């Protein structure tokens, strides 16, 4: 189990499931830090998420940089959970059939355009 640091409530908040989100939004820490790690500037992040204020994005990035080891462990644990759920979903034959239907409909729409 990864120790999840308690972030300052005016910057980040944990929801009832333990997910760390940007304070006052539904945007997760992994979404914002993922954009930052991809090379997006704080200004570009705000353009992608208009509900964010530039100062808040800088605060989240600063908090991340000050607690990088703990937060990277938290983000890695979240990625492992997501991978596990994706593998489970993809291995279920019912989901394969559903995905095939969706892809088929998308392809048919694209041919009709």
C-alpha positions as MATLAB code, in Angstrom:
seq = 'XXXXXXXXXXXXXXXXXXXXXXXXXXXXXXXXXXXXXXXXXXXXXXXXXXXXXXXXXXXXXXXXXXXXXXXXXXXXXXXXXXXXXXXXXXXXXXXXXXXXXXXXXXXXXXXXX';
ca = [
       0.000    0.000    0.000;
       1.365    3.366   -1.011;
       1.335    6.175    1.539;
      -0.750    8.998    0.113;
       0.392   12.383    1.376;
      -2.284   14.754    2.622;
      -2.211   17.650    0.162;
      -3.034   21.214    1.135;
      -6.833   21.526    0.801;
      -6.666   24.764   -1.191;
      -4.588   22.997   -3.886;
      -5.574   19.313   -3.890;
      -8.289   17.284   -2.212;
      -8.913   13.582   -1.719;
     -12.371   12.400   -2.678;
     -14.328    9.675   -0.875;
     -12.498    6.984   -2.900;
      -9.051    8.378   -2.028;
      -8.483    9.886   -5.463;
      -6.517   13.118   -5.360;
      -8.218   15.887   -7.342;
      -7.451   19.525   -8.023;
      -9.289   21.510   -5.334;
     -12.802   22.491   -6.325;
     -12.758   20.463   -9.571;
     -13.235   16.908  -10.817;
      -9.790   16.997  -12.468;
      -7.519   14.309  -11.056;
      -3.915   14.802  -10.097;
      -2.860   12.175  -12.625;
      -4.621   14.078  -15.433;
      -2.926   17.365  -14.604;
       0.504   15.870  -13.900;
       0.184   13.675  -16.993;
      -0.255   16.815  -19.086;
       2.695   18.442  -17.316;
       4.906   15.383  -17.907;
       3.887   15.362  -21.598;
       5.384   18.809  -21.815;
       2.247   20.939  -21.660;
       2.904   24.343  -20.152;
       0.685   25.557  -17.296;
      -0.968   27.924  -19.786;
      -1.735   25.007  -22.143;
      -3.152   23.007  -19.251;
      -5.514   25.877  -18.421;
      -6.532   26.091  -22.083;
      -7.433   22.395  -21.954;
      -9.261   22.727  -18.644;
     -10.887   26.178  -18.532;
     -12.251   25.593  -15.006;
      -8.659   25.806  -13.724;
      -6.943   29.005  -12.743;
      -3.337   29.448  -13.804;
      -2.166   30.065  -10.235;
      -3.796   26.798   -9.110;
      -2.039   24.842  -11.868;
       1.297   26.305  -10.770;
       0.458   25.405   -7.145;
      -0.342   21.794   -8.077;
       2.880   21.473  -10.070;
       4.893   23.010   -7.218;
       3.296   20.608   -4.718;
       4.026   17.702   -7.049;
       7.681   18.724   -7.399;
       8.024   19.069   -3.603;
       6.478   15.608   -3.034;
       7.509   13.887   -6.247;
       8.577   10.530   -4.785;
       5.351   10.009   -2.803;
       3.113   11.283   -5.596;
       4.883    9.247   -8.273;
       4.268    6.157   -6.118;
       0.582    7.164   -5.803;
       0.332    7.750   -9.571;
       2.049    4.437  -10.319;
      -0.354    2.579   -8.033;
      -3.272    4.216   -9.826;
      -1.845    3.222  -13.204;
      -1.452   -0.393  -12.057;
      -5.084   -0.424  -10.887;
      -6.235    1.030  -14.206;
      -4.194   -1.544  -16.138;
      -5.677   -4.358  -14.050;
      -9.226   -3.137  -14.695;
      -8.551   -2.673  -18.411;
      -7.140   -6.194  -18.694;
     -10.172   -7.596  -16.886;
     -12.540   -5.654  -19.130;
     -10.714   -6.695  -22.290;
     -10.612  -10.365  -21.254;
     -14.388  -10.620  -20.771;
     -15.937  -12.054  -23.975;
     -19.069   -9.918  -23.537;
     -16.928   -6.801  -23.640;
     -15.141   -8.007  -26.777;
     -18.501   -8.395  -28.488;
     -19.603   -4.956  -27.304;
     -16.370   -3.382  -28.531;
     -16.755   -5.097  -31.912;
     -20.285   -3.631  -32.214;
     -19.079   -0.142  -31.355;
     -16.166   -0.335  -33.790;
     -18.497   -1.690  -36.486;
     -20.938    1.176  -36.001;
     -18.130    3.722  -36.061;
     -16.713    2.240  -39.256;
     -20.162    2.200  -40.893;
     -20.692    5.867  -39.950;
     -17.309    6.828  -41.368;
     -18.071    5.021  -44.666;
     -21.389    6.863  -44.891;
     -19.777   10.291  -44.410;
];
